[in-house]
Amino acid sequence: MTTDLQVEDLDHLGIVAGMIDEFVLVEQLNERLGADSREKVSAGVAVKAMILNG
């Protein structure tokens, strides 16, 4: 029986994402910046993505 495995190196991203979630950063940014009806992604989620992707 052969099992195919795929391994990805996530480095520190899990830790950083966890800290962003623990600090409730996305929600805080969304609360302060508000929302626009044209948004597909909230400002908080966009900032989190920029932090994680460098």
mmCIF entry with sequence, helices, sheets and N, C-alpha, C, O atoms, coordinates in Angstrom:
data_MODEL
# 
_entry.id   MODEL 
# 
_entity.id                         1 
_entity.type                       polymer 
_entity.pdbx_number_of_molecules   1 
# 
_entity_poly.entity_id                      1 
_entity_poly.type                           'polypeptide(L)' 
_entity_poly.nstd_linkage                   no 
_entity_poly.nstd_monomer                   no 
_entity_poly.pdbx_seq_one_letter_code       MTTDLQVEDLDHLGIVAGMIDEFVLVEQLNERLGADSREKVSAGVAVKAMILNG 
_entity_poly.pdbx_seq_one_letter_code_can   MTTDLQVEDLDHLGIVAGMIDEFVLVEQLNERLGADSREKVSAGVAVKAMILNG 
_entity_poly.pdbx_strand_id                 A 
# 
loop_
_entity_poly_seq.entity_id 
_entity_poly_seq.num 
_entity_poly_seq.mon_id 
_entity_poly_seq.hetero 
1 1  MET n 
1 2  THR n 
1 3  THR n 
1 4  ASP n 
1 5  LEU n 
1 6  GLN n 
1 7  VAL n 
1 8  GLU n 
1 9  ASP n 
1 10 LEU n 
1 11 ASP n 
1 12 HIS n 
1 13 LEU n 
1 14 GLY n 
1 15 ILE n 
1 16 VAL n 
1 17 ALA n 
1 18 GLY n 
1 19 MET n 
1 20 ILE n 
1 21 ASP n 
1 22 GLU n 
1 23 PHE n 
1 24 VAL n 
1 25 LEU n 
1 26 VAL n 
1 27 GLU n 
1 28 GLN n 
1 29 LEU n 
1 30 ASN n 
1 31 GLU n 
1 32 ARG n 
1 33 LEU n 
1 34 GLY n 
1 35 ALA n 
1 36 ASP n 
1 37 SER n 
1 38 ARG n 
1 39 GLU n 
1 40 LYS n 
1 41 VAL n 
1 42 SER n 
1 43 ALA n 
1 44 GLY n 
1 45 VAL n 
1 46 ALA n 
1 47 VAL n 
1 48 LYS n 
1 49 ALA n 
1 50 MET n 
1 51 ILE n 
1 52 LEU n 
1 53 ASN n 
1 54 GLY n 
# 
_struct_asym.id          A 
_struct_asym.entity_id   1 
# 
loop_
_struct_conf.conf_type_id 
_struct_conf.id 
_struct_conf.pdbx_PDB_helix_id 
_struct_conf.beg_label_comp_id 
_struct_conf.beg_label_asym_id 
_struct_conf.beg_label_seq_id 
_struct_conf.pdbx_beg_PDB_ins_code 
_struct_conf.end_label_comp_id 
_struct_conf.end_label_asym_id 
_struct_conf.end_label_seq_id 
_struct_conf.pdbx_end_PDB_ins_code 
_struct_conf.beg_auth_comp_id 
_struct_conf.beg_auth_asym_id 
_struct_conf.beg_auth_seq_id 
_struct_conf.end_auth_comp_id 
_struct_conf.end_auth_asym_id 
_struct_conf.end_auth_seq_id 
_struct_conf.pdbx_PDB_helix_class 
_struct_conf.details 
_struct_conf.pdbx_PDB_helix_length 
HELX_P HELX_P1 AA1 LEU A 13 ? GLU A 22 ? LEU A 13 GLU A 22 1 ? 10 
HELX_P HELX_P2 AA2 LEU A 25 ? LEU A 33 ? LEU A 25 LEU A 33 1 ? 9  
HELX_P HELX_P3 AA3 ALA A 43 ? ASN A 53 ? ALA A 43 ASN A 53 1 ? 11 
# 
_struct_conf_type.id          HELX_P 
_struct_conf_type.criteria    ? 
_struct_conf_type.reference   ? 
# 
loop_
_atom_site.group_PDB 
_atom_site.id 
_atom_site.type_symbol 
_atom_site.label_atom_id 
_atom_site.label_alt_id 
_atom_site.label_comp_id 
_atom_site.label_asym_id 
_atom_site.label_entity_id 
_atom_site.label_seq_id 
_atom_site.pdbx_PDB_ins_code 
_atom_site.Cartn_x 
_atom_site.Cartn_y 
_atom_site.Cartn_z 
_atom_site.occupancy 
_atom_site.B_iso_or_equiv 
_atom_site.pdbx_formal_charge 
_atom_site.auth_seq_id 
_atom_site.auth_comp_id 
_atom_site.auth_asym_id 
_atom_site.auth_atom_id 
_atom_site.pdbx_PDB_model_num 
ATOM 1   N N  . MET A 1 1  ? 0.847   -1.177 0.000  1.00 0.00 ? 1  MET A N  1 
ATOM 2   C CA . MET A 1 1  ? 0.000   0.000  0.000  1.00 0.00 ? 1  MET A CA 1 
ATOM 3   C C  . MET A 1 1  ? 0.894   1.243  0.000  1.00 0.00 ? 1  MET A C  1 
ATOM 4   O O  . MET A 1 1  ? 1.764   1.389  0.858  1.00 0.00 ? 1  MET A O  1 
ATOM 5   N N  . THR A 1 2  ? 0.674   2.129  -0.962 1.00 0.00 ? 2  THR A N  1 
ATOM 6   C CA . THR A 1 2  ? 1.455   3.347  -1.081 1.00 0.00 ? 2  THR A CA 1 
ATOM 7   C C  . THR A 1 2  ? 0.579   4.543  -0.733 1.00 0.00 ? 2  THR A C  1 
ATOM 8   O O  . THR A 1 2  ? -0.549  4.664  -1.210 1.00 0.00 ? 2  THR A O  1 
ATOM 9   N N  . THR A 1 3  ? 1.114   5.420  0.103  1.00 0.00 ? 3  THR A N  1 
ATOM 10  C CA . THR A 1 3  ? 0.400   6.633  0.484  1.00 0.00 ? 3  THR A CA 1 
ATOM 11  C C  . THR A 1 3  ? 1.163   7.834  -0.056 1.00 0.00 ? 3  THR A C  1 
ATOM 12  O O  . THR A 1 3  ? 2.362   7.968  0.185  1.00 0.00 ? 3  THR A O  1 
ATOM 13  N N  . ASP A 1 4  ? 0.479   8.701  -0.780 1.00 0.00 ? 4  ASP A N  1 
ATOM 14  C CA . ASP A 1 4  ? 1.099   9.922  -1.284 1.00 0.00 ? 4  ASP A CA 1 
ATOM 15  C C  . ASP A 1 4  ? 0.979   11.007 -0.224 1.00 0.00 ? 4  ASP A C  1 
ATOM 16  O O  . ASP A 1 4  ? -0.107  11.269 0.293  1.00 0.00 ? 4  ASP A O  1 
ATOM 17  N N  . LEU A 1 5  ? 2.099   11.628 0.090  1.00 0.00 ? 5  LEU A N  1 
ATOM 18  C CA . LEU A 1 5  ? 2.117   12.711 1.068  1.00 0.00 ? 5  LEU A CA 1 
ATOM 19  C C  . LEU A 1 5  ? 2.621   13.977 0.406  1.00 0.00 ? 5  LEU A C  1 
ATOM 20  O O  . LEU A 1 5  ? 3.503   13.936 -0.452 1.00 0.00 ? 5  LEU A O  1 
ATOM 21  N N  . GLN A 1 6  ? 2.063   15.082 0.806  1.00 0.00 ? 6  GLN A N  1 
ATOM 22  C CA . GLN A 1 6  ? 2.539   16.378 0.337  1.00 0.00 ? 6  GLN A CA 1 
ATOM 23  C C  . GLN A 1 6  ? 2.914   17.189 1.567  1.00 0.00 ? 6  GLN A C  1 
ATOM 24  O O  . GLN A 1 6  ? 2.098   17.368 2.471  1.00 0.00 ? 6  GLN A O  1 
ATOM 25  N N  . VAL A 1 7  ? 4.132   17.672 1.599  1.00 0.00 ? 7  VAL A N  1 
ATOM 26  C CA . VAL A 1 7  ? 4.630   18.425 2.741  1.00 0.00 ? 7  VAL A CA 1 
ATOM 27  C C  . VAL A 1 7  ? 4.913   19.848 2.289  1.00 0.00 ? 7  VAL A C  1 
ATOM 28  O O  . VAL A 1 7  ? 5.542   20.065 1.254  1.00 0.00 ? 7  VAL A O  1 
ATOM 29  N N  . GLU A 1 8  ? 4.449   20.814 3.066  1.00 0.00 ? 8  GLU A N  1 
ATOM 30  C CA . GLU A 1 8  ? 4.707   22.213 2.773  1.00 0.00 ? 8  GLU A CA 1 
ATOM 31  C C  . GLU A 1 8  ? 5.328   22.861 3.998  1.00 0.00 ? 8  GLU A C  1 
ATOM 32  O O  . GLU A 1 8  ? 4.894   22.623 5.125  1.00 0.00 ? 8  GLU A O  1 
ATOM 33  N N  . ASP A 1 9  ? 6.334   23.668 3.774  1.00 0.00 ? 9  ASP A N  1 
ATOM 34  C CA . ASP A 1 9  ? 7.004   24.383 4.855  1.00 0.00 ? 9  ASP A CA 1 
ATOM 35  C C  . ASP A 1 9  ? 6.295   25.718 5.068  1.00 0.00 ? 9  ASP A C  1 
ATOM 36  O O  . ASP A 1 9  ? 6.334   26.586 4.197  1.00 0.00 ? 9  ASP A O  1 
ATOM 37  N N  . LEU A 1 10 ? 5.657   25.885 6.208  1.00 0.00 ? 10 LEU A N  1 
ATOM 38  C CA . LEU A 1 10 ? 4.908   27.108 6.493  1.00 0.00 ? 10 LEU A CA 1 
ATOM 39  C C  . LEU A 1 10 ? 5.714   28.116 7.300  1.00 0.00 ? 10 LEU A C  1 
ATOM 40  O O  . LEU A 1 10 ? 5.236   29.216 7.576  1.00 0.00 ? 10 LEU A O  1 
ATOM 41  N N  . ASP A 1 11 ? 6.934   27.745 7.678  1.00 0.00 ? 11 ASP A N  1 
ATOM 42  C CA . ASP A 1 11 ? 7.795   28.613 8.471  1.00 0.00 ? 11 ASP A CA 1 
ATOM 43  C C  . ASP A 1 11 ? 7.043   29.156 9.685  1.00 0.00 ? 11 ASP A C  1 
ATOM 44  O O  . ASP A 1 11 ? 6.474   28.392 10.465 1.00 0.00 ? 11 ASP A O  1 
ATOM 45  N N  . HIS A 1 12 ? 7.045   30.452 9.836  1.00 0.00 ? 12 HIS A N  1 
ATOM 46  C CA . HIS A 1 12 ? 6.450   31.108 11.005 1.00 0.00 ? 12 HIS A CA 1 
ATOM 47  C C  . HIS A 1 12 ? 5.015   31.571 10.770 1.00 0.00 ? 12 HIS A C  1 
ATOM 48  O O  . HIS A 1 12 ? 4.421   32.170 11.666 1.00 0.00 ? 12 HIS A O  1 
ATOM 49  N N  . LEU A 1 13 ? 4.448   31.317 9.609  1.00 0.00 ? 13 LEU A N  1 
ATOM 50  C CA . LEU A 1 13 ? 3.146   31.895 9.264  1.00 0.00 ? 13 LEU A CA 1 
ATOM 51  C C  . LEU A 1 13 ? 2.026   31.476 10.204 1.00 0.00 ? 13 LEU A C  1 
ATOM 52  O O  . LEU A 1 13 ? 1.141   32.278 10.502 1.00 0.00 ? 13 LEU A O  1 
ATOM 53  N N  . GLY A 1 14 ? 2.050   30.247 10.671 1.00 0.00 ? 14 GLY A N  1 
ATOM 54  C CA . GLY A 1 14 ? 1.021   29.797 11.600 1.00 0.00 ? 14 GLY A CA 1 
ATOM 55  C C  . GLY A 1 14 ? 1.062   30.557 12.910 1.00 0.00 ? 14 GLY A C  1 
ATOM 56  O O  . GLY A 1 14 ? 0.024   30.893 13.480 1.00 0.00 ? 14 GLY A O  1 
ATOM 57  N N  . ILE A 1 15 ? 2.272   30.826 13.383 1.00 0.00 ? 15 ILE A N  1 
ATOM 58  C CA . ILE A 1 15 ? 2.428   31.573 14.639 1.00 0.00 ? 15 ILE A CA 1 
ATOM 59  C C  . ILE A 1 15 ? 1.945   33.005 14.456 1.00 0.00 ? 15 ILE A C  1 
ATOM 60  O O  . ILE A 1 15 ? 1.208   33.529 15.291 1.00 0.00 ? 15 ILE A O  1 
ATOM 61  N N  . VAL A 1 16 ? 2.359   33.633 13.368 1.00 0.00 ? 16 VAL A N  1 
ATOM 62  C CA . VAL A 1 16 ? 1.962   35.023 13.116 1.00 0.00 ? 16 VAL A CA 1 
ATOM 63  C C  . VAL A 1 16 ? 0.449   35.122 12.933 1.00 0.00 ? 16 VAL A C  1 
ATOM 64  O O  . VAL A 1 16 ? -0.186  36.017 13.490 1.00 0.00 ? 16 VAL A O  1 
ATOM 65  N N  . ALA A 1 17 ? -0.126  34.211 12.159 1.00 0.00 ? 17 ALA A N  1 
ATOM 66  C CA . ALA A 1 17 ? -1.580  34.219 11.956 1.00 0.00 ? 17 ALA A CA 1 
ATOM 67  C C  . ALA A 1 17 ? -2.307  34.016 13.281 1.00 0.00 ? 17 ALA A C  1 
ATOM 68  O O  . ALA A 1 17 ? -3.333  34.648 13.535 1.00 0.00 ? 17 ALA A O  1 
ATOM 69  N N  . GLY A 1 18 ? -1.781  33.142 14.115 1.00 0.00 ? 18 GLY A N  1 
ATOM 70  C CA . GLY A 1 18 ? -2.383  32.906 15.423 1.00 0.00 ? 18 GLY A CA 1 
ATOM 71  C C  . GLY A 1 18 ? -2.339  34.139 16.308 1.00 0.00 ? 18 GLY A C  1 
ATOM 72  O O  . GLY A 1 18 ? -3.297  34.428 17.026 1.00 0.00 ? 18 GLY A O  1 
ATOM 73  N N  . MET A 1 19 ? -1.224  34.871 16.258 1.00 0.00 ? 19 MET A N  1 
ATOM 74  C CA . MET A 1 19 ? -1.107  36.086 17.066 1.00 0.00 ? 19 MET A CA 1 
ATOM 75  C C  . MET A 1 19 ? -2.047  37.178 16.545 1.00 0.00 ? 19 MET A C  1 
ATOM 76  O O  . MET A 1 19 ? -2.642  37.914 17.331 1.00 0.00 ? 19 MET A O  1 
ATOM 77  N N  . ILE A 1 20 ? -2.176  37.279 15.230 1.00 0.00 ? 20 ILE A N  1 
ATOM 78  C CA . ILE A 1 20 ? -3.117  38.252 14.659 1.00 0.00 ? 20 ILE A CA 1 
ATOM 79  C C  . ILE A 1 20 ? -4.529  37.936 15.139 1.00 0.00 ? 20 ILE A C  1 
ATOM 80  O O  . ILE A 1 20 ? -5.289  38.837 15.493 1.00 0.00 ? 20 ILE A O  1 
ATOM 81  N N  . ASP A 1 21 ? -4.873  36.651 15.147 1.00 0.00 ? 21 ASP A N  1 
ATOM 82  C CA . ASP A 1 21 ? -6.198  36.240 15.624 1.00 0.00 ? 21 ASP A CA 1 
ATOM 83  C C  . ASP A 1 21 ? -6.352  36.501 17.115 1.00 0.00 ? 21 ASP A C  1 
ATOM 84  O O  . ASP A 1 21 ? -7.405  36.952 17.566 1.00 0.00 ? 21 ASP A O  1 
ATOM 85  N N  . GLU A 1 22 ? -5.292  36.216 17.887 1.00 0.00 ? 22 GLU A N  1 
ATOM 86  C CA . GLU A 1 22 ? -5.362  36.416 19.341 1.00 0.00 ? 22 GLU A CA 1 
ATOM 87  C C  . GLU A 1 22 ? -5.517  37.894 19.691 1.00 0.00 ? 22 GLU A C  1 
ATOM 88  O O  . GLU A 1 22 ? -6.219  38.237 20.642 1.00 0.00 ? 22 GLU A O  1 
ATOM 89  N N  . PHE A 1 23 ? -4.864  38.768 18.927 1.00 0.00 ? 23 PHE A N  1 
ATOM 90  C CA . PHE A 1 23 ? -4.964  40.211 19.160 1.00 0.00 ? 23 PHE A CA 1 
ATOM 91  C C  . PHE A 1 23 ? -6.250  40.799 18.583 1.00 0.00 ? 23 PHE A C  1 
ATOM 92  O O  . PHE A 1 23 ? -6.516  41.990 18.751 1.00 0.00 ? 23 PHE A O  1 
ATOM 93  N N  . VAL A 1 24 ? -7.045  39.978 17.909 1.00 0.00 ? 24 VAL A N  1 
ATOM 94  C CA . VAL A 1 24 ? -8.303  40.396 17.280 1.00 0.00 ? 24 VAL A CA 1 
ATOM 95  C C  . VAL A 1 24 ? -8.049  41.586 16.348 1.00 0.00 ? 24 VAL A C  1 
ATOM 96  O O  . VAL A 1 24 ? -8.862  42.507 16.263 1.00 0.00 ? 24 VAL A O  1 
ATOM 97  N N  . LEU A 1 25 ? -6.924  41.550 15.660 1.00 0.00 ? 25 LEU A N  1 
ATOM 98  C CA . LEU A 1 25 ? -6.506  42.661 14.809 1.00 0.00 ? 25 LEU A CA 1 
ATOM 99  C C  . LEU A 1 25 ? -7.466  42.900 13.650 1.00 0.00 ? 25 LEU A C  1 
ATOM 100 O O  . LEU A 1 25 ? -7.796  44.047 13.348 1.00 0.00 ? 25 LEU A O  1 
ATOM 101 N N  . VAL A 1 26 ? -7.914  41.841 13.002 1.00 0.00 ? 26 VAL A N  1 
ATOM 102 C CA . VAL A 1 26 ? -8.820  41.986 11.854 1.00 0.00 ? 26 VAL A CA 1 
ATOM 103 C C  . VAL A 1 26 ? -10.092 42.707 12.280 1.00 0.00 ? 26 VAL A C  1 
ATOM 104 O O  . VAL A 1 26 ? -10.533 43.644 11.614 1.00 0.00 ? 26 VAL A O  1 
ATOM 105 N N  . GLU A 1 27 ? -10.673 42.273 13.376 1.00 0.00 ? 27 GLU A N  1 
ATOM 106 C CA . GLU A 1 27 ? -11.918 42.876 13.846 1.00 0.00 ? 27 GLU A CA 1 
ATOM 107 C C  . GLU A 1 27 ? -11.712 44.327 14.268 1.00 0.00 ? 27 GLU A C  1 
ATOM 108 O O  . GLU A 1 27 ? -12.563 45.177 14.007 1.00 0.00 ? 27 GLU A O  1 
ATOM 109 N N  . GLN A 1 28 ? -10.574 44.614 14.925 1.00 0.00 ? 28 GLN A N  1 
ATOM 110 C CA . GLN A 1 28 ? -10.293 45.983 15.353 1.00 0.00 ? 28 GLN A CA 1 
ATOM 111 C C  . GLN A 1 28 ? -10.150 46.915 14.154 1.00 0.00 ? 28 GLN A C  1 
ATOM 112 O O  . GLN A 1 28 ? -10.680 48.026 14.157 1.00 0.00 ? 28 GLN A O  1 
ATOM 113 N N  . LEU A 1 29 ? -9.435  46.459 13.134 1.00 0.00 ? 29 LEU A N  1 
ATOM 114 C CA . LEU A 1 29 ? -9.276  47.281 11.936 1.00 0.00 ? 29 LEU A CA 1 
ATOM 115 C C  . LEU A 1 29 ? -10.610 47.505 11.242 1.00 0.00 ? 29 LEU A C  1 
ATOM 116 O O  . LEU A 1 29 ? -10.921 48.623 10.829 1.00 0.00 ? 29 LEU A O  1 
ATOM 117 N N  . ASN A 1 30 ? -11.396 46.447 11.114 1.00 0.00 ? 30 ASN A N  1 
ATOM 118 C CA . ASN A 1 30 ? -12.700 46.578 10.464 1.00 0.00 ? 30 ASN A CA 1 
ATOM 119 C C  . ASN A 1 30 ? -13.597 47.550 11.219 1.00 0.00 ? 30 ASN A C  1 
ATOM 120 O O  . ASN A 1 30 ? -14.334 48.324 10.609 1.00 0.00 ? 30 ASN A O  1 
ATOM 121 N N  . GLU A 1 31 ? -13.532 47.508 12.539 1.00 0.00 ? 31 GLU A N  1 
ATOM 122 C CA . GLU A 1 31 ? -14.354 48.401 13.360 1.00 0.00 ? 31 GLU A CA 1 
ATOM 123 C C  . GLU A 1 31 ? -13.936 49.854 13.169 1.00 0.00 ? 31 GLU A C  1 
ATOM 124 O O  . GLU A 1 31 ? -14.784 50.738 13.052 1.00 0.00 ? 31 GLU A O  1 
ATOM 125 N N  . ARG A 1 32 ? -12.633 50.099 13.137 1.00 0.00 ? 32 ARG A N  1 
ATOM 126 C CA . ARG A 1 32 ? -12.136 51.471 13.020 1.00 0.00 ? 32 ARG A CA 1 
ATOM 127 C C  . ARG A 1 32 ? -12.277 52.036 11.609 1.00 0.00 ? 32 ARG A C  1 
ATOM 128 O O  . ARG A 1 32 ? -12.550 53.224 11.436 1.00 0.00 ? 32 ARG A O  1 
ATOM 129 N N  . LEU A 1 33 ? -12.091 51.181 10.598 1.00 0.00 ? 33 LEU A N  1 
ATOM 130 C CA . LEU A 1 33 ? -12.113 51.665 9.220  1.00 0.00 ? 33 LEU A CA 1 
ATOM 131 C C  . LEU A 1 33 ? -13.491 51.617 8.584  1.00 0.00 ? 33 LEU A C  1 
ATOM 132 O O  . LEU A 1 33 ? -13.744 52.300 7.592  1.00 0.00 ? 33 LEU A O  1 
ATOM 133 N N  . GLY A 1 34 ? -14.379 50.816 9.147  1.00 0.00 ? 34 GLY A N  1 
ATOM 134 C CA . GLY A 1 34 ? -15.711 50.696 8.574  1.00 0.00 ? 34 GLY A CA 1 
ATOM 135 C C  . GLY A 1 34 ? -15.700 49.812 7.337  1.00 0.00 ? 34 GLY A C  1 
ATOM 136 O O  . GLY A 1 34 ? -14.676 49.230 6.980  1.00 0.00 ? 34 GLY A O  1 
ATOM 137 N N  . ALA A 1 35 ? -16.848 49.723 6.693  1.00 0.00 ? 35 ALA A N  1 
ATOM 138 C CA . ALA A 1 35 ? -16.985 48.864 5.518  1.00 0.00 ? 35 ALA A CA 1 
ATOM 139 C C  . ALA A 1 35 ? -17.571 49.665 4.366  1.00 0.00 ? 35 ALA A C  1 
ATOM 140 O O  . ALA A 1 35 ? -18.253 50.670 4.567  1.00 0.00 ? 35 ALA A O  1 
ATOM 141 N N  . ASP A 1 36 ? -17.296 49.206 3.183  1.00 0.00 ? 36 ASP A N  1 
ATOM 142 C CA . ASP A 1 36 ? -17.837 49.800 1.966  1.00 0.00 ? 36 ASP A CA 1 
ATOM 143 C C  . ASP A 1 36 ? -18.616 48.713 1.245  1.00 0.00 ? 36 ASP A C  1 
ATOM 144 O O  . ASP A 1 36 ? -18.182 47.562 1.205  1.00 0.00 ? 36 ASP A O  1 
ATOM 145 N N  . SER A 1 37 ? -19.745 49.060 0.683  1.00 0.00 ? 37 SER A N  1 
ATOM 146 C CA . SER A 1 37 ? -20.587 48.048 0.034  1.00 0.00 ? 37 SER A CA 1 
ATOM 147 C C  . SER A 1 37 ? -19.898 47.407 -1.170 1.00 0.00 ? 37 SER A C  1 
ATOM 148 O O  . SER A 1 37 ? -20.305 46.329 -1.603 1.00 0.00 ? 37 SER A O  1 
ATOM 149 N N  . ARG A 1 38 ? -18.864 48.046 -1.718 1.00 0.00 ? 38 ARG A N  1 
ATOM 150 C CA . ARG A 1 38 ? -18.154 47.507 -2.880 1.00 0.00 ? 38 ARG A CA 1 
ATOM 151 C C  . ARG A 1 38 ? -17.054 46.523 -2.503 1.00 0.00 ? 38 ARG A C  1 
ATOM 152 O O  . ARG A 1 38 ? -16.486 45.864 -3.375 1.00 0.00 ? 38 ARG A O  1 
ATOM 153 N N  . GLU A 1 39 ? -16.749 46.418 -1.210 1.00 0.00 ? 39 GLU A N  1 
ATOM 154 C CA . GLU A 1 39 ? -15.660 45.540 -0.761 1.00 0.00 ? 39 GLU A CA 1 
ATOM 155 C C  . GLU A 1 39 ? -15.972 44.078 -1.010 1.00 0.00 ? 39 GLU A C  1 
ATOM 156 O O  . GLU A 1 39 ? -17.084 43.614 -0.758 1.00 0.00 ? 39 GLU A O  1 
ATOM 157 N N  . LYS A 1 40 ? -14.986 43.366 -1.503 1.00 0.00 ? 40 LYS A N  1 
ATOM 158 C CA . LYS A 1 40 ? -15.086 41.912 -1.603 1.00 0.00 ? 40 LYS A CA 1 
ATOM 159 C C  . LYS A 1 40 ? -14.340 41.280 -0.432 1.00 0.00 ? 40 LYS A C  1 
ATOM 160 O O  . LYS A 1 40 ? -14.642 40.160 -0.018 1.00 0.00 ? 40 LYS A O  1 
ATOM 161 N N  . VAL A 1 41 ? -13.362 42.016 0.094  1.00 0.00 ? 41 VAL A N  1 
ATOM 162 C CA . VAL A 1 41 ? -12.565 41.582 1.240  1.00 0.00 ? 41 VAL A CA 1 
ATOM 163 C C  . VAL A 1 41 ? -12.488 42.767 2.188  1.00 0.00 ? 41 VAL A C  1 
ATOM 164 O O  . VAL A 1 41 ? -12.280 43.901 1.754  1.00 0.00 ? 41 VAL A O  1 
ATOM 165 N N  . SER A 1 42 ? -12.653 42.513 3.468  1.00 0.00 ? 42 SER A N  1 
ATOM 166 C CA . SER A 1 42 ? -12.596 43.611 4.435  1.00 0.00 ? 42 SER A CA 1 
ATOM 167 C C  . SER A 1 42 ? -11.165 44.133 4.564  1.00 0.00 ? 42 SER A C  1 
ATOM 168 O O  . SER A 1 42 ? -10.204 43.446 4.218  1.00 0.00 ? 42 SER A O  1 
ATOM 169 N N  . ALA A 1 43 ? -11.048 45.348 5.062  1.00 0.00 ? 43 ALA A N  1 
ATOM 170 C CA . ALA A 1 43 ? -9.732  45.954 5.253  1.00 0.00 ? 43 ALA A CA 1 
ATOM 171 C C  . ALA A 1 43 ? -8.890  45.124 6.214  1.00 0.00 ? 43 ALA A C  1 
ATOM 172 O O  . ALA A 1 43 ? -7.689  44.958 6.001  1.00 0.00 ? 43 ALA A O  1 
ATOM 173 N N  . GLY A 1 44 ? -9.505  44.607 7.261  1.00 0.00 ? 44 GLY A N  1 
ATOM 174 C CA . GLY A 1 44 ? -8.774  43.801 8.233  1.00 0.00 ? 44 GLY A CA 1 
ATOM 175 C C  . GLY A 1 44 ? -8.198  42.537 7.627  1.00 0.00 ? 44 GLY A C  1 
ATOM 176 O O  . GLY A 1 44 ? -7.055  42.177 7.909  1.00 0.00 ? 44 GLY A O  1 
ATOM 177 N N  . VAL A 1 45 ? -8.973  41.865 6.800  1.00 0.00 ? 45 VAL A N  1 
ATOM 178 C CA . VAL A 1 45 ? -8.501  40.646 6.138  1.00 0.00 ? 45 VAL A CA 1 
ATOM 179 C C  . VAL A 1 45 ? -7.380  40.989 5.159  1.00 0.00 ? 45 VAL A C  1 
ATOM 180 O O  . VAL A 1 45 ? -6.412  40.238 5.040  1.00 0.00 ? 45 VAL A O  1 
ATOM 181 N N  . ALA A 1 46 ? -7.503  42.114 4.459  1.00 0.00 ? 46 ALA A N  1 
ATOM 182 C CA . ALA A 1 46 ? -6.467  42.535 3.517  1.00 0.00 ? 46 ALA A CA 1 
ATOM 183 C C  . ALA A 1 46 ? -5.155  42.815 4.244  1.00 0.00 ? 46 ALA A C  1 
ATOM 184 O O  . ALA A 1 46 ? -4.088  42.428 3.768  1.00 0.00 ? 46 ALA A O  1 
ATOM 185 N N  . VAL A 1 47 ? -5.226  43.482 5.386  1.00 0.00 ? 47 VAL A N  1 
ATOM 186 C CA . VAL A 1 47 ? -4.021  43.771 6.163  1.00 0.00 ? 47 VAL A CA 1 
ATOM 187 C C  . VAL A 1 47 ? -3.396  42.478 6.674  1.00 0.00 ? 47 VAL A C  1 
ATOM 188 O O  . VAL A 1 47 ? -2.175  42.326 6.635  1.00 0.00 ? 47 VAL A O  1 
ATOM 189 N N  . LYS A 1 48 ? -4.212  41.550 7.150  1.00 0.00 ? 48 LYS A N  1 
ATOM 190 C CA . LYS A 1 48 ? -3.685  40.260 7.613  1.00 0.00 ? 48 LYS A CA 1 
ATOM 191 C C  . LYS A 1 48 ? -2.958  39.549 6.480  1.00 0.00 ? 48 LYS A C  1 
ATOM 192 O O  . LYS A 1 48 ? -1.878  38.995 6.686  1.00 0.00 ? 48 LYS A O  1 
ATOM 193 N N  . ALA A 1 49 ? -3.540  39.559 5.292  1.00 0.00 ? 49 ALA A N  1 
ATOM 194 C CA . ALA A 1 49 ? -2.905  38.924 4.134  1.00 0.00 ? 49 ALA A CA 1 
ATOM 195 C C  . ALA A 1 49 ? -1.585  39.600 3.790  1.00 0.00 ? 49 ALA A C  1 
ATOM 196 O O  . ALA A 1 49 ? -0.609  38.926 3.459  1.00 0.00 ? 49 ALA A O  1 
ATOM 197 N N  . MET A 1 50 ? -1.548  40.934 3.866  1.00 0.00 ? 50 MET A N  1 
ATOM 198 C CA . MET A 1 50 ? -0.302  41.653 3.570  1.00 0.00 ? 50 MET A CA 1 
ATOM 199 C C  . MET A 1 50 ? 0.776   41.330 4.592  1.00 0.00 ? 50 MET A C  1 
ATOM 200 O O  . MET A 1 50 ? 1.945   41.187 4.233  1.00 0.00 ? 50 MET A O  1 
ATOM 201 N N  . ILE A 1 51 ? 0.400   41.213 5.853  1.00 0.00 ? 51 ILE A N  1 
ATOM 202 C CA . ILE A 1 51 ? 1.373   40.857 6.891  1.00 0.00 ? 51 ILE A CA 1 
ATOM 203 C C  . ILE A 1 51 ? 1.921   39.461 6.630  1.00 0.00 ? 51 ILE A C  1 
ATOM 204 O O  . ILE A 1 51 ? 3.131   39.246 6.699  1.00 0.00 ? 51 ILE A O  1 
ATOM 205 N N  . LEU A 1 52 ? 1.046   38.521 6.333  1.00 0.00 ? 52 LEU A N  1 
ATOM 206 C CA . LEU A 1 52 ? 1.474   37.134 6.146  1.00 0.00 ? 52 LEU A CA 1 
ATOM 207 C C  . LEU A 1 52 ? 2.271   36.931 4.861  1.00 0.00 ? 52 LEU A C  1 
ATOM 208 O O  . LEU A 1 52 ? 3.148   36.068 4.808  1.00 0.00 ? 52 LEU A O  1 
ATOM 209 N N  . ASN A 1 53 ? 1.976   37.711 3.832  1.00 0.00 ? 53 ASN A N  1 
ATOM 210 C CA . ASN A 1 53 ? 2.662   37.542 2.549  1.00 0.00 ? 53 ASN A CA 1 
ATOM 211 C C  . ASN A 1 53 ? 3.857   38.467 2.368  1.00 0.00 ? 53 ASN A C  1 
ATOM 212 O O  . ASN A 1 53 ? 4.538   38.431 1.343  1.00 0.00 ? 53 ASN A O  1 
ATOM 213 N N  . GLY A 1 54 ? 4.101   39.297 3.378  1.00 0.00 ? 54 GLY A N  1 
ATOM 214 C CA . GLY A 1 54 ? 5.276   40.164 3.350  1.00 0.00 ? 54 GLY A CA 1 
ATOM 215 C C  . GLY A 1 54 ? 5.122   41.269 2.396  1.00 0.00 ? 54 GLY A C  1 
ATOM 216 O O  . GLY A 1 54 ? 6.027   42.091 2.253  1.00 0.00 ? 54 GLY A O  1 
# 
